[in-house]
Amino acid sequence: MTQLADRVYTAPSDIGRLSLLIEGLPDEAQVDLVLIDGSRQVGVVTTRPSLQTFLDPAGNEGVNAVVRLDDPNIANRTRYLWLDEILEVRPIHTADRPFAR
């Protein structure tokens, strides 16, 4: 069953941008995400996201993805973000847990 998304993409350039973001979000990566609205989200990627088919509110079919980000510093611990809301992925390198590719 196809799910709904606020925005979906079909243009090769948009799909390429989303694919590049996915490359920077491997399993268990510690990341600092810069969102298109200028805010930032920090946490651990639980599982690398993958492009999926969605429908937008107008019924157009295209792709997007959902990123699950865990943060031990918040009560709920888990946030879900649309991949297209991410402007930049910044890996966080630590002495005890290097960024994995």
DRENTORKOL-3810 file (N, C-alpha, C; in nm, 4 decimals):
REM DRENTORKOL-3810
@n.u->0.0839; n.v->-0.1174; n.w->0.0000; ca.u->0.0000; ca.v->0.0000; ca.w->0.0000; c.u->0.0891; c.v->0.1246; c.w->0.0000
@n.u->0.0592; n.v->0.2174; n.w->-0.0882; ca.u->0.1344; ca.v->0.3414; ca.w->-0.0971; c.u->0.0922; c.v->0.4349; c.w->0.0155
@n.u->0.1911; n.v->0.5004; n.w->0.0755; ca.u->0.1639; ca.v->0.5943; ca.w->0.1832; c.u->0.1669; c.v->0.7369; c.w->0.1303
@n.u->0.1225; n.v->0.8293; n.w->0.2124; ca.u->0.1189; ca.v->0.9698; ca.w->0.1745; c.u->0.2415; c.v->1.0449; c.w->0.2258
@n.u->0.2864; n.v->1.1406; n.w->0.1478; ca.u->0.3962; ca.v->1.2301; ca.w->0.1857; c.u->0.3574; c.v->1.3706; c.w->0.1434
@n.u->0.4034; n.v->1.4697; n.w->0.2154; ca.u->0.3743; ca.v->1.6087; ca.w->0.1779; c.u->0.4354; c.v->1.6429; c.w->0.0427
@n.u->0.5545; n.v->1.5890; n.w->0.0162; ca.u->0.6250; ca.v->1.6168; ca.w->-0.1082; c.u->0.6815; c.v->1.4864; c.w->-0.1641
@n.u->0.6717; n.v->1.4709; n.w->-0.2952; ca.u->0.7315; ca.v->1.3562; ca.w->-0.3635; c.u->0.8121; c.v->1.4071; c.w->-0.4825
@n.u->0.9044; n.v->1.3262; n.w->-0.5294; ca.u->0.9974; ca.v->1.3690; ca.w->-0.6338; c.u->1.0056; c.v->1.2655; c.w->-0.7448
@n.u->1.0134; n.v->1.3163; n.w->-0.8679; ca.u->1.0280; ca.v->1.2291; ca.w->-0.9841; c.u->1.1433; c.v->1.2717; c.w->-1.0742
@n.u->1.1885; n.v->1.3962; n.w->-1.0614; ca.u->1.2971; ca.v->1.4471; ca.w->-1.1467; c.u->1.4287; c.v->1.3787; c.w->-1.1101
@n.u->1.5055; n.v->1.3372; n.w->-1.2107; ca.u->1.6337; ca.v->1.2712; ca.w->-1.1823; c.u->1.7262; c.v->1.3529; c.w->-1.0915
@n.u->1.7284; n.v->1.4856; n.w->-1.1065; ca.u->1.8167; ca.v->1.5671; ca.w->-1.0225; c.u->1.7731; c.v->1.5612; c.w->-0.8756
@n.u->1.6429; n.v->1.5625; n.w->-0.8505; ca.u->1.5926; ca.v->1.5530; ca.w->-0.7127; c.u->1.6204; c.v->1.4156; c.w->-0.6533
@n.u->1.5991; n.v->1.3133; n.w->-0.7330; ca.u->1.6247; ca.v->1.1770; ca.w->-0.6854; c.u->1.7738; c.v->1.1589; c.w->-0.6588
@n.u->1.8580; n.v->1.2189; n.w->-0.7418; ca.u->2.0027; ca.v->1.2132; ca.w->-0.7191; c.u->2.0420; c.v->1.2799; c.w->-0.5889
@n.u->1.9819; n.v->1.3958; n.w->-0.5587; ca.u->2.0109; ca.v->1.4661; ca.w->-0.4327; c.u->1.9700; c.v->1.3811; c.w->-0.3136
@n.u->1.8519; n.v->1.3205; n.w->-0.3208; ca.u->1.8056; ca.v->1.2351; ca.w->-0.2109; c.u->1.8977; c.v->1.1142; c.w->-0.1941
@n.u->1.9405; n.v->1.0570; n.w->-0.3050; ca.u->2.0306; ca.v->0.9403; ca.w->-0.2995; c.u->2.1639; c.v->0.9761; c.w->-0.2351
@n.u->2.2161; n.v->1.0948; n.w->-0.2648; ca.u->2.3415; ca.v->1.1390; ca.w->-0.2022; c.u->2.3249; c.v->1.1567; c.w->-0.0513
@n.u->2.2110; n.v->1.2095; n.w->-0.0094; ca.u->2.1861; ca.v->1.2218; ca.w->0.1347; c.u->2.1834; c.v->1.0839; c.w->0.2009
@n.u->2.1212; n.v->0.9873; n.w->0.1359; ca.u->2.1133; ca.v->0.8519; ca.w->0.1911; c.u->2.2527; c.v->0.7931; c.w->0.2104
@n.u->2.3444; n.v->0.8203; n.w->0.1172; ca.u->2.4814; ca.v->0.7697; ca.w->0.1302; c.u->2.5474; c.v->0.8169; c.w->0.2591
@n.u->2.5106; n.v->0.9340; n.w->0.3076; ca.u->2.5683; ca.v->0.9884; ca.w->0.4298; c.u->2.4959; c.v->0.9468; c.w->0.5562
@n.u->2.3991; n.v->0.8544; n.w->0.5432; ca.u->2.3184; ca.v->0.8122; ca.w->0.6581; c.u->2.3238; c.v->0.6606; c.w->0.6782
@n.u->2.4434; n.v->0.6042; n.w->0.6984; ca.u->2.4514; ca.v->0.4591; ca.w->0.7190; c.u->2.3966; c.v->0.4174; c.w->0.8552
@n.u->2.3711; n.v->0.2882; n.w->0.8696; ca.u->2.3248; ca.v->0.2325; ca.w->0.9972; c.u->2.4146; c.v->0.2763; c.w->1.1113
@n.u->2.3539; n.v->0.3199; n.w->1.2200; ca.u->2.4207; ca.v->0.3540; ca.w->1.3457; c.u->2.5195; c.v->0.4699; c.w->1.3358
@n.u->2.5053; n.v->0.5519; n.w->1.2334; ca.u->2.5920; ca.v->0.6694; ca.w->1.2198; c.u->2.5470; c.v->0.7778; c.w->1.3163
@n.u->2.6433; n.v->0.8423; n.w->1.3791; ca.u->2.6144; ca.v->0.9598; ca.w->1.4605; c.u->2.6236; c.v->1.0800; c.w->1.3678
@n.u->2.5149; n.v->1.1565; n.w->1.3611; ca.u->2.5099; ca.v->1.2661; ca.w->1.2650; c.u->2.4516; c.v->1.3928; c.w->1.3259
@n.u->2.4892; n.v->1.5030; n.w->1.2654; ca.u->2.4320; ca.v->1.6344; ca.w->1.2924; c.u->2.3663; c.v->1.6745; c.w->1.1610
@n.u->2.2341; n.v->1.6817; n.w->1.1585; ca.u->2.1614; ca.v->1.7120; ca.w->1.0361; c.u->2.1224; c.v->1.8590; c.w->1.0343
@n.u->2.1547; n.v->1.9258; n.w->0.9255; ca.u->2.1111; ca.v->2.0631; ca.w->0.9043; c.u->1.9871; c.v->2.0543; c.w->0.8158
@n.u->1.8754; n.v->2.1077; n.w->0.8659; ca.u->1.7502; ca.v->2.0996; ca.w->0.7921; c.u->1.7295; c.v->2.2235; c.w->0.7061
@n.u->1.6421; n.v->2.2138; n.w->0.6088; ca.u->1.6212; ca.v->2.3248; ca.w->0.5150; c.u->1.5662; c.v->2.4491; c.w->0.5829
@n.u->1.5036; n.v->2.4330; n.w->0.6998; ca.u->1.4525; ca.v->2.5501; ca.w->0.7721; c.u->1.5592; c.v->2.6150; c.w->0.8604
@n.u->1.6833; n.v->2.5613; n.w->0.8567; ca.u->1.7935; ca.v->2.6171; ca.w->0.9341; c.u->1.8139; c.v->2.5515; c.w->1.0696
@n.u->1.7191; n.v->2.4703; n.w->1.1137; ca.u->1.7344; ca.v->2.4015; ca.w->1.2420; c.u->1.8281; c.v->2.2818; c.w->1.2260
@n.u->1.8648; n.v->2.2224; n.w->1.3380; ca.u->1.9548; ca.v->2.1076; ca.w->1.3372; c.u->1.8982; c.v->1.9978; c.w->1.4251
@n.u->1.9258; n.v->1.8735; n.w->1.3871; ca.u->1.8879; ca.v->1.7563; ca.w->1.4642; c.u->2.0126; c.v->1.6698; c.w->1.4786
@n.u->2.0403; n.v->1.6270; n.w->1.5996; ca.u->2.1571; ca.v->1.5437; ca.w->1.6263; c.u->2.1086; c.v->1.4109; c.w->1.6804
@n.u->2.1709; n.v->1.3019; n.w->1.6354; ca.u->2.1331; ca.v->1.1710; ca.w->1.6872; c.u->2.2020; c.v->1.0597; c.w->1.6115
@n.u->2.1483; n.v->0.9396; n.w->1.6291; ca.u->2.2027; ca.v->0.8192; ca.w->1.5674; c.u->2.1006; c.v->0.7663; c.w->1.4667
@n.u->2.1461; n.v->0.7425; n.w->1.3451; ca.u->2.0610; ca.v->0.6845; ca.w->1.2416; c.u->2.0402; c.v->0.5379; c.w->1.2773
@n.u->1.9160; n.v->0.4968; n.w->1.2990; ca.u->1.8933; ca.v->0.3573; ca.w->1.3389; c.u->1.9142; c.v->0.2620; c.w->1.2223
@n.u->1.8631; n.v->0.2973; n.w->1.1060; ca.u->1.8781; ca.v->0.2166; ca.w->0.9850; c.u->1.8864; c.v->0.3106; c.w->0.8667
@n.u->1.9772; n.v->0.2804; n.w->0.7746; ca.u->1.9900; ca.v->0.3655; ca.w->0.6553; c.u->1.8538; c.v->0.3733; c.w->0.5864
@n.u->1.8073; n.v->0.4952; n.w->0.5576; ca.u->1.6787; ca.v->0.5075; ca.w->0.4882; c.u->1.6903; c.v->0.4609; c.w->0.3431
@n.u->1.5776; n.v->0.4328; n.w->0.2824; ca.u->1.5755; ca.v->0.3973; ca.w->0.1405; c.u->1.4606; c.v->0.4709; c.w->0.0734
@n.u->1.4808; n.v->0.5035; n.w->-0.0521; ca.u->1.3754; ca.v->0.5719; ca.w->-0.1263; c.u->1.2555; c.v->0.4790; c.w->-0.1401
@n.u->1.1380; n.v->0.5353; n.w->-0.1193; ca.u->1.0142; ca.v->0.4597; ca.w->-0.1306; c.u->0.9144; c.v->0.5407; c.w->-0.2118
@n.u->0.8154; n.v->0.4736; n.w->-0.2643; ca.u->0.7118; ca.v->0.5396; ca.w->-0.3420; c.u->0.6016; c.v->0.5902; c.w->-0.2494
@n.u->0.5638; n.v->0.7152; n.w->-0.2692; ca.u->0.4584; ca.v->0.7791; ca.w->-0.1914; c.u->0.3658; c.v->0.8544; c.w->-0.2870
@n.u->0.2500; n.v->0.8922; n.w->-0.2356; ca.u->0.1600; ca.v->0.9837; ca.w->-0.3046; c.u->0.1603; c.v->1.1156; c.w->-0.2306
@n.u->0.1587; n.v->1.2273; n.w->-0.3053; ca.u->0.1470; ca.v->1.3574; ca.w->-0.2393; c.u->-0.0020; c.v->1.3892; c.w->-0.2212
@n.u->-0.0366; n.v->1.4999; n.w->-0.1555; ca.u->-0.1777; ca.v->1.5318; ca.w->-0.1316; c.u->-0.2616; c.v->1.5441; c.w->-0.2587
@n.u->-0.1985; n.v->1.5750; n.w->-0.3716; ca.u->-0.2713; ca.v->1.5869; ca.w->-0.4982; c.u->-0.2840; c.v->1.4535; c.w->-0.5713
@n.u->-0.2263; n.v->1.3463; n.w->-0.5131; ca.u->-0.2352; ca.v->1.2152; ca.w->-0.5754; c.u->-0.1227; c.v->1.1832; c.w->-0.6713
@n.u->-0.0215; n.v->1.2705; n.w->-0.6791; ca.u->0.0948; ca.v->1.2452; ca.w->-0.7648; c.u->0.1857; c.v->1.1433; c.w->-0.6987
@n.u->0.2360; n.v->1.0498; n.w->-0.7785; ca.u->0.3256; ca.v->0.9477; ca.w->-0.7257; c.u->0.4703; c.v->0.9892; c.w->-0.7480
@n.u->0.5542; n.v->0.9633; n.w->-0.6474; ca.u->0.6962; ca.v->0.9940; ca.w->-0.6556; c.u->0.7674; c.v->0.9301; c.w->-0.5386
@n.u->0.8917; n.v->0.9700; n.w->-0.5167; ca.u->0.9706; ca.v->0.9092; ca.w->-0.4094; c.u->1.0079; c.v->1.0103; c.w->-0.3027
@n.u->1.0339; n.v->0.9587; n.w->-0.1857; ca.u->1.0867; ca.v->1.0304; ca.w->-0.0714; c.u->1.1324; c.v->0.9209; c.w->0.0248
@n.u->1.1765; n.v->0.9569; n.w->0.1423; ca.u->1.2180; ca.v->0.8573; ca.w->0.2409; c.u->1.2016; c.v->0.9165; c.w->0.3798
@n.u->1.1945; n.v->0.8286; n.w->0.4774; ca.u->1.1832; ca.v->0.8682; ca.w->0.6171; c.u->1.3118; c.v->0.8275; c.w->0.6879
@n.u->1.3671; n.v->0.9195; n.w->0.7651; ca.u->1.4881; ca.v->0.8940; ca.w->0.8433; c.u->1.4469; c.v->0.8794; c.w->0.9888
@n.u->1.4866; n.v->0.7672; n.w->1.0499; ca.u->1.4628; ca.v->0.7485; ca.w->1.1931; c.u->1.5916; c.v->0.7849; c.w->1.2653
@n.u->1.5811; n.v->0.8823; n.w->1.3545; ca.u->1.6968; ca.v->0.9338; ca.w->1.4274; c.u->1.6717; c.v->0.9172; c.w->1.5768
@n.u->1.7581; n.v->0.8421; n.w->1.6443; ca.u->1.7466; ca.v->0.8234; ca.w->1.7892; c.u->1.8376; c.v->0.9213; c.w->1.8614
@n.u->1.7844; n.v->0.9797; n.w->1.9688; ca.u->1.8597; ca.v->1.0750; ca.w->2.0502; c.u->1.8373; c.v->1.0424; c.w->2.1968
@n.u->1.9394; n.v->0.9932; n.w->2.2657; ca.u->1.9228; ca.v->0.9569; ca.w->2.4078; c.u->1.8982; c.v->1.0769; c.w->2.4983
@n.u->1.9127; n.v->1.1974; n.w->2.4458; ca.u->1.8955; ca.v->1.3178; ca.w->2.5275; c.u->1.7529; c.v->1.3717; c.w->2.5286
@n.u->1.6614; n.v->1.3055; n.w->2.4584; ca.u->1.5217; ca.v->1.3494; ca.w->2.4618; c.u->1.4352; c.v->1.2372; c.w->2.5169
@n.u->1.3225; n.v->1.2728; n.w->2.5737; ca.u->1.2361; ca.v->1.1764; ca.w->2.6416; c.u->1.1879; c.v->1.0658; c.w->2.5481
@n.u->1.1380; n.v->1.1004; n.w->2.4314; ca.u->1.0848; ca.v->1.0029; ca.w->2.3370; c.u->1.1955; c.v->0.9217; c.w->2.2705
@n.u->1.3137; n.v->0.9774; n.w->2.2615; ca.u->1.4334; ca.v->0.9170; ca.w->2.2029; c.u->1.4318; c.v->0.9075; c.w->2.0514
@n.u->1.3169; n.v->0.8984; n.w->1.9881; ca.u->1.3120; ca.v->0.8763; ca.w->1.8441; c.u->1.2414; c.v->0.9905; c.w->1.7727
@n.u->1.3025; n.v->1.0337; n.w->1.6614; ca.u->1.2422; ca.v->1.1342; ca.w->1.5745; c.u->1.2359; c.v->1.0755; c.w->1.4342
@n.u->1.1345; n.v->1.1117; n.w->1.3615; ca.u->1.1214; ca.v->1.0718; ca.w->1.2212; c.u->1.1232; c.v->1.1983; c.w->1.1379
@n.u->1.2108; n.v->1.2020; n.w->1.0390; ca.u->1.2264; ca.v->1.3182; ca.w->0.9525; c.u->1.2099; c.v->1.2752; c.w->0.8070
@n.u->1.1495; n.v->1.3613; n.w->0.7266; ca.u->1.1465; ca.v->1.3357; ca.w->0.5832; c.u->1.2845; c.v->1.3671; c.w->0.5277
@n.u->1.3333; n.v->1.2807; n.w->0.4418; ca.u->1.4667; ca.v->1.2966; ca.w->0.3847; c.u->1.4804; c.v->1.4297; c.w->0.3111
@n.u->1.3765; n.v->1.4724; n.w->0.2411; ca.u->1.3864; ca.v->1.5959; ca.w->0.1626; c.u->1.3955; c.v->1.7208; c.w->0.2495
@n.u->1.3726; n.v->1.7086; n.w->0.3794; ca.u->1.3864; ca.v->1.8223; ca.w->0.4707; c.u->1.5314; c.v->1.8436; c.w->0.5143
@n.u->1.6192; n.v->1.7499; n.w->0.4778; ca.u->1.7601; ca.v->1.7582; ca.w->0.5176; c.u->1.8389; c.v->1.8327; c.w->0.4104
@n.u->1.9110; n.v->1.9345; n.w->0.4537; ca.u->1.9963; ca.v->2.0123; ca.w->0.3642; c.u->2.1373; c.v->1.9540; c.w->0.3606
@n.u->2.1864; n.v->1.9132; n.w->0.4781; ca.u->2.3247; ca.v->1.8652; ca.w->0.4886; c.u->2.3362; c.v->1.7618; c.w->0.5999
@n.u->2.4190; n.v->1.6601; n.w->0.5750; ca.u->2.4499; ca.v->1.5588; ca.w->0.6752; c.u->2.5938; c.v->1.5807; c.w->0.7193
@n.u->2.6119; n.v->1.6036; n.w->0.8490; ca.u->2.7462; ca.v->1.6206; ca.w->0.9044; c.u->2.7745; c.v->1.5036; c.w->0.9981
@n.u->2.8707; n.v->1.4179; n.w->0.9617; ca.u->2.9033; ca.v->1.3068; ca.w->1.0512; c.u->2.9677; c.v->1.3589; c.w->1.1790
@n.u->2.9384; n.v->1.2909; n.w->1.2893; ca.u->3.0000; ca.v->1.3245; ca.w->1.4176; c.u->3.1045; c.v->1.2180; c.w->1.4464
@n.u->3.2276; n.v->1.2616; n.w->1.4577; ca.u->3.3369; ca.v->1.1692; ca.w->1.4884; c.u->3.3664; c.v->1.1773; c.w->1.6381
@n.u->3.3746; n.v->1.0630; n.w->1.7030; ca.u->3.4125; ca.v->1.0595; ca.w->1.8440; c.u->3.5247; c.v->0.9582; c.w->1.8613
@n.u->3.5986; n.v->0.9704; n.w->1.9681; ca.u->3.7098; ca.v->0.8792; ca.w->1.9930; c.u->3.6616; c.v->0.7362; c.w->2.0121
@n.u->3.5463; n.v->0.7189; n.w->2.0760; ca.u->3.4981; ca.v->0.5834; ca.w->2.1029; c.u->3.4009; c.v->0.5291; c.w->1.9988
@n.u->3.3585; n.v->0.6110; n.w->1.9040; ca.u->3.2643; ca.v->0.5613; ca.w->1.8031; c.u->3.2841; c.v->0.6368; c.w->1.6726
@n.u->3.3730; n.v->0.5912; n.w->1.5867; ca.u->3.3946; ca.v->0.6599; ca.w->1.4606; c.u->3.2742; c.v->0.6469; c.w->1.3673
@n.u->3.2592; n.v->0.7446; n.w->1.2825; ca.u->3.1525; ca.v->0.7419; ca.w->1.1835; c.u->3.1765; c.v->0.6251; c.w->1.0883
@n.u->3.0750; n.v->0.5449; n.w->1.0667; ca.u->3.0888; ca.v->0.4263; ca.w->0.9812; c.u->3.0303; c.v->0.4528; c.w->0.8435
@n.u->3.0956; n.v->0.4035; n.w->0.7439; ca.u->3.0430; ca.v->0.4133; ca.w->0.6064; c.u->3.0143; c.v->0.2756; c.w->0.5557
END
